[in-house]
């Protein structure tokens, strides 16, 4: 009896093994069949039917990792199509997130991208879908959403190019990177904008449309006081846009003047002049920094240092005019600085009224120094007058400066005419009188 029961148990166990084997084989055949069904629906563009089969395949808990990778590959392919299909995207609003999740799970299971390298449609869909959404938001000036989608497109574009999943031989999708950076910039996300702009600058893109990328990076690192990166991108800008050296010099001077105090700037100016590396833009950059400063910048400087600062500004403007004598404003600015000293001395002169010998001597001393500044101011203002008057299509600033020039010259020559009676040569009275009348007659005549 025991022997018979043992035989029955053995047969039962044998049958269990056979049934289990059949189940496993059936399960494998079902997976293969499901894969083929999905392929068929994809080929027929029956995306919702394909989605149904994909969902079943992904839900199968008995799949091995290899088959799971296939399941997520197909989920990526199908759901990415739902994402870009206008008729289906509204019906399946989470299609994008589902496709991205499937991509990440697929990559974790099959990092060599074996299946993806044969068919990268899913990644391509995520790229094109996000790019188109980004473009729509961009055109509507919804910068935050434009940035969101362009940055997603940039990630997918990188994947396609770096892994040679597309026919393109490019190393960077420059258009998408530019749009991502520009959207971030307008969304007031400067650090994000820089992340994208540096990618473009680092490969030395040099189309005219990309020049603002370098300007942004240069200004960004100047504001951050990051001297190493400021110099790096300034050098790249000079290399790829050599015809705009004047612009890059202006950025350079702006950085120099923003990150040094006035005493340091004076020292640097004299060092550069001595080294012979100055040009028109550098001269004007230094001149403007020396001529336009506030009380905080002047704090700690004594009166002699302040005088030196203004005289150096006049010198720098004059040097710039020497390099470009079509710029009458340079000569005007030089003349205005000397005219300022002339006026200050005239105010001092008025403070020593009286008929005592000591007061008369003091006035004579001041008037003698005043004459030197008056002569120098007049020389530069005459240059400004000649240049600005002869210029066609003057700017508003140039016209205003020309009107101020004739007024300043009239004031100087009026004063010098009267001085011929005391410290000057009386025979020069008529000369200065004629000059005074000439410029006084032109008061406010230039429009």
C-alpha positions in Angstrom: 0.0 0.0 0.0 2.8 2.4 0.9 4.5 1.5 -2.3 1.4 2.2 -4.3 0.9 5.6 -2.6 4.5 6.5 -3.2 4.1 5.8 -6.9 0.9 8.0 -7.0 2.8 10.8 -5.3 5.7 10.5 -7.8 3.3 10.7 -10.7 1.5 13.7 -9.1 4.9 15.6 -8.6 5.8 14.7 -12.2 2.5 16.2 -13.4 3.1 19.4 -11.4 6.5 19.8 -13.1 4.9 19.3 -16.5 2.1 21.8 -15.7 4.6 24.4 -14.3 6.8 24.0 -17.4 3.7 24.5 -19.6 2.8 27.7 -17.7 6.4 29.1 -18.0 6.5 28.3 -21.7 3.0 29.8 -22.2 4.2 32.9 -20.3 7.2 33.3 -22.5 5.1 32.8 -25.6 2.6 35.4 -24.3 5.4 37.9 -23.8 6.8 37.3 -27.3 3.3 37.5 -28.7 2.5 40.7 -26.8 5.8 42.3 -28.1 4.8 41.4 -31.7 1.2 42.7 -31.1 2.7 46.0 -29.9 4.9 46.2 -33.0 1.9 45.6 -35.2 -0.1 48.3 -33.6 2.8 50.7 -33.8 3.3 49.9 -37.4 -0.4 50.6 -38.0 -0.2 53.8 -35.9 -2.9 52.4 -33.6 -1.5 54.2 -30.6 -4.2 53.6 -28.1 -4.4 49.9 -28.9 -0.6 49.8 -28.6 -0.9 51.6 -25.2 -3.3 48.9 -23.9 -0.8 46.2 -24.8 2.1 48.1 -23.4 0.4 48.6 -20.1 -0.3 44.9 -19.9 3.3 44.0 -20.7 4.7 46.5 -18.1 2.3 45.2 -15.5 3.5 41.6 -16.0 5.3 40.9 -12.7 6.9 37.7 -14.1 9.0 39.4 -16.7 12.8 39.0 -16.5 15.0 42.1 -16.6 15.7 41.6 -20.3 12.0 41.5 -21.1 11.3 44.4 -18.7 13.8 46.5 -20.7 11.8 45.6 -23.9 8.5 46.5 -22.1 9.8 50.0 -21.1 11.3 50.5 -24.5 7.9 50.1 -26.1 6.3 52.2 -23.4 8.7 55.0 -24.2 7.9 54.6 -27.9 4.1 54.5 -27.5 3.7 57.1 -24.7 6.1 59.6 -26.5 3.8 59.4 -29.5 0.8 60.1 -27.3 2.7 63.1 -26.0 3.3 64.6 -29.5 -0.1 63.7 -31.1 -2.4 66.7 -30.8 -5.5 64.5 -30.8 -4.2 62.3 -28.0 -2.1 64.5 -25.8 -5.1 66.1 -24.2 -6.7 62.7 -23.5 -3.5 61.4 -21.9 -2.0 64.5 -20.1 0.6 62.4 -18.3 2.0 60.9 -21.5 5.2 63.0 -21.3 5.9 62.0 -17.7 5.1 58.4 -18.4 7.4 58.4 -21.4 10.3 60.0 -19.4 9.8 57.5 -16.6 9.9 54.6 -19.1 13.1 56.0 -20.6 14.8 56.2 -17.3 13.7 52.7 -16.3 14.8 51.3 -19.7 18.3 52.9 -19.4 18.7 51.4 -15.9 17.9 47.9 -17.3 19.8 48.3 -20.6 22.5 50.9 -20.2 24.1 49.9 -23.5 20.9 51.1 -25.3 20.9 48.1 -27.6 17.2 48.5 -28.6 17.3 52.3 -28.5 20.2 52.4 -31.0 18.0 50.4 -33.4 15.1 52.7 -33.0 15.3 56.0 -31.1 11.9 57.3 -32.1 10.8 57.6 -28.4 13.7 60.0 -27.6 13.2 61.9 -30.8 9.5 62.3 -30.0 10.3 63.7 -26.5 12.8 66.1 -28.1 10.5 67.4 -30.9 7.5 67.6 -28.6 9.3 69.6 -25.9 10.9 71.8 -28.6 7.6 72.7 -30.2 6.0 73.4 -26.8 8.9 75.6 -25.9 8.6 77.5 -29.2 4.9 78.2 -28.6 5.6 79.6 -25.1 8.6 81.5 -26.4 6.4 83.2 -29.1 3.9 84.1 -26.4 6.8 85.5 -24.2 5.9 83.0 -21.4 9.6 82.7 -20.5 9.3 80.3 -17.6 7.4 77.7 -19.6 9.5 78.3 -22.6 12.6 77.6 -20.5 11.0 74.5 -19.0 10.4 72.9 -22.4 13.5 74.0 -24.2 15.6 72.7 -21.3 13.9 69.3 -21.6 14.4 69.4 -25.4 18.1 70.1 -24.7 18.5 67.0 -22.5 16.9 64.8 -25.2 19.0 66.5 -27.9 22.1 65.8 -26.0 21.1 62.1 -25.6 20.5 61.8 -29.4 23.8 63.4 -30.4 26.1 62.0 -27.7 25.0 58.4 -28.3 24.7 58.8 -32.1 21.0 58.0 -32.0 20.4 60.4 -34.9 21.9 60.9 -38.3 23.3 64.3 -37.3 27.0 64.7 -37.0 26.7 67.8 -34.8 28.2 67.7 -31.3 25.7 70.2 -29.9 22.2 71.3 -30.7 23.1 75.0 -30.7 19.7 76.3 -31.6 17.9 74.5 -28.7 20.7 75.5 -26.3 20.4 79.1 -27.4 16.7 79.2 -26.9 17.0 77.5 -23.5 19.5 80.1 -22.4 17.6 83.1 -23.8 14.4 81.9 -22.2 16.2 81.5 -18.8 17.6 85.0 -19.2 14.2 86.5 -19.8 12.7 84.5 -17.0 15.2 86.2 -14.7 17.2 83.0 -14.1 20.7 84.2 -14.8 22.6 81.2 -13.4 20.6 78.9 -15.7 21.1 81.2 -18.6 24.9 81.1 -18.0 24.8 77.3 -17.9 23.5 77.2 -21.5 25.5 80.2 -22.8 28.8 78.7 -21.6 28.1 75.6 -23.7 27.8 77.7 -26.8 30.8 80.0 -26.0 33.0 77.0 -25.1 32.7 75.6 -28.6 33.3 79.1 -30.1 30.0 79.6 -32.0 30.6 82.6 -34.1 27.4 83.3 -36.1 26.2 86.9 -35.6 23.1 85.7 -33.8 25.3 84.4 -31.0 27.3 87.5 -30.2 24.9 88.5 -27.4 25.8 85.2 -25.7 29.4 86.5 -25.1 28.2 89.9 -24.0 26.0 88.3 -21.4 28.7 86.0 -20.1 31.2 88.9 -19.9 28.8 91.1 -18.0 27.7 88.3 -15.7 31.2 87.4 -14.6 32.1 91.1 -14.3 29.2 91.6 -11.9 30.2 88.4 -10.0 33.8 89.8 -9.8 34.9 86.4 -11.2 38.0 87.7 -12.9 39.1 84.3 -14.3 35.9 83.6 -16.2 35.6 87.3 -17.2 38.9 87.1 -18.9 38.2 83.7 -20.4 35.0 84.8 -22.2 36.4 88.2 -23.1 39.3 86.5 -24.8 36.9 84.1 -26.6 34.7 87.0 -27.7 37.8 88.8 -29.1 38.8 85.7 -30.9 35.5 84.8 -32.6 34.4 88.4 -33.2 37.6 90.3 -34.0 35.8 93.0 -35.9 34.1 94.1 -32.7 37.3 94.8 -30.7 36.1 98.3 -29.8 33.1 96.7 -28.1 35.2 94.2 -26.2 37.5 96.9 -25.0 34.6 98.8 -23.6 33.6 95.8 -21.6 37.1 95.4 -20.5 37.3 99.0 -19.3 33.9 98.8 -17.6 35.2 95.8 -15.6 38.4 97.6 -14.7 36.7 100.7 -13.5 34.0 98.8 -11.6 36.5 96.7 -9.7 39.1 99.2 -8.6 39.1 102.3 -6.6 40.1 105.7 -8.2 43.7 105.6 -6.8 44.2 102.1 -8.2 42.8 103.2 -11.5 45.2 106.2 -11.7 48.1 103.8 -11.1 46.8 101.4 -13.7 46.3 104.1 -16.2 49.8 105.4 -15.9 51.2 101.9 -16.1 49.3 101.1 -19.3 50.3 104.5 -20.9 53.9 103.7 -20.1 53.6 100.2 -21.5 52.2 101.6 -24.8 49.1 99.5 -24.8 46.5 102.2 -25.0 43.9 102.7 -27.7 41.0 105.1 -28.2 38.5 103.0 -26.2 40.8 102.5 -23.3 41.6 106.2 -23.1 37.9 107.1 -23.1 37.1 104.3 -20.6 39.7 105.7 -18.1 38.6 109.3 -18.9 35.0 108.6 -18.1 35.9 106.8 -14.9 38.0 109.7 -13.8 35.6 112.4 -14.8 32.3 110.9 -13.6 32.5 109.8 -10.0 30.5 110.2 -6.8 31.3 111.3 -3.3 31.7 107.7 -2.1 34.4 107.1 -4.7 36.1 110.4 -3.9 36.1 109.6 -0.1 39.6 109.5 1.3 41.1 111.6 -1.5 42.6 114.9 -0.6 42.2 118.1 -2.7 45.5 117.6 -4.6 44.5 114.0 -5.5 41.1 115.2 -6.8 42.8 117.8 -9.0 45.1 115.2 -10.3 42.1 112.9 -11.1 40.4 115.6 -13.1 43.6 116.6 -15.0 44.2 113.0 -15.8 40.7 112.7 -17.2 41.4 115.7 -19.4 44.6 114.2 -20.5 42.9 110.9 -21.4 40.1 112.6 -23.4 42.7 114.6 -25.2 44.7 111.5 -26.1 41.6 109.8 -27.4 40.9 112.9 -29.6 44.5 112.6 -30.8 43.7 109.1 -32.0 40.3 110.0 -33.5 39.9 113.7 -34.3 36.5 113.2 -35.8 35.1 112.8 -32.2 34.5 116.4 -31.2 33.0 115.3 -27.9 36.5 114.1 -26.8 37.8 117.6 -27.3 34.7 119.2 -25.7 35.1 117.0 -22.6 38.8 118.0 -22.4 37.9 121.7 -22.7 35.1 121.4 -20.2 37.4 120.1 -17.5 39.9 122.9 -18.0 37.0 125.4 -18.1 35.9 124.0 -14.7 39.3 124.9 -13.2 39.1 128.3 -14.8 35.7 128.9 -13.1 36.9 127.7 -9.8 39.8 130.1 -9.9 37.5 133.0 -10.9 35.4 132.3 -7.8 38.5 132.4 -5.7 39.5 135.6 -7.3 36.2 137.2 -6.2 36.9 136.2 -2.6 39.9 138.6 -2.4 38.1 141.9 -2.8 39.7 145.0 -1.5 42.3 147.6 -2.3 45.2 146.6 0.0 48.5 145.6 -1.6 48.2 142.1 -0.2 44.8 141.5 -1.7 45.8 143.0 -5.1 48.8 140.7 -5.1 46.7 137.7 -4.3 44.3 138.5 -7.1 47.1 138.9 -9.6 48.5 135.6 -8.6 45.1 133.9 -9.1 44.5 135.7 -12.4 47.8 134.5 -13.8 47.0 130.9 -13.0 43.5 131.5 -14.3 44.8 132.7 -17.6 46.7 129.4 -18.1 43.5 127.4 -17.7 41.5 129.8 -19.8 44.0 129.5 -22.6 44.1 125.7 -22.4 40.3 125.4 -22.2 39.9 127.7 -25.2 42.3 125.7 -27.3 40.4 122.5 -26.7 37.0 124.1 -27.1 38.1 125.6 -30.4 38.9 122.1 -31.6 35.5 120.9 -30.4 33.8 123.8 -32.1 35.5 123.2 -35.5 34.9 119.4 -35.4 31.3 119.6 -34.1 30.2 122.4 -36.4 31.5 120.7 -39.5 29.9 117.4 -38.7 26.9 116.3 -40.7 23.9 114.7 -38.9 25.1 115.6 -35.4 23.6 113.6 -32.5 21.6 115.3 -29.8 24.5 115.2 -27.4 26.8 116.7 -30.1 24.4 119.6 -30.8 24.0 120.3 -27.1 27.8 120.3 -26.7 28.3 122.6 -29.6 25.9 125.2 -28.1 27.6 124.9 -24.8 31.0 125.3 -26.5 30.2 128.7 -28.0 28.9 129.9 -24.7 32.0 128.8 -22.8 34.3 130.3 -25.5 32.3 133.6 -25.3 32.8 133.6 -21.5 36.5 132.9 -21.8 37.2 135.5 -24.4 35.1 138.1 -22.5 37.2 137.5 -19.4 40.5 137.5 -21.4 39.5 140.7 -23.1 39.1 142.4 -19.8 42.4 140.9 -18.5 44.3 142.7 -21.2 43.8 145.9 -19.2 45.6 144.4 -16.2 47.8 141.3 -16.6 47.7 141.0 -20.4 48.7 143.0 -23.4 46.3 145.9 -24.0 46.9 145.5 -27.8 45.1 142.1 -27.5 41.9 143.7 -26.5 40.5 143.9 -30.0 41.4 140.3 -30.7 39.6 138.9 -27.7 36.7 141.3 -28.2 36.2 140.0 -31.7 36.3 136.4 -30.5 33.9 137.2 -27.8 31.4 138.8 -30.2 31.8 135.9 -32.7 30.9 133.2 -30.2 28.3 135.3 -28.3 26.4 135.8 -31.6 26.2 132.0 -32.0 24.5 131.5 -28.7 21.9 128.7 -29.0 21.9 128.8 -32.8 22.6 125.1 -33.4 19.6 122.8 -33.6 
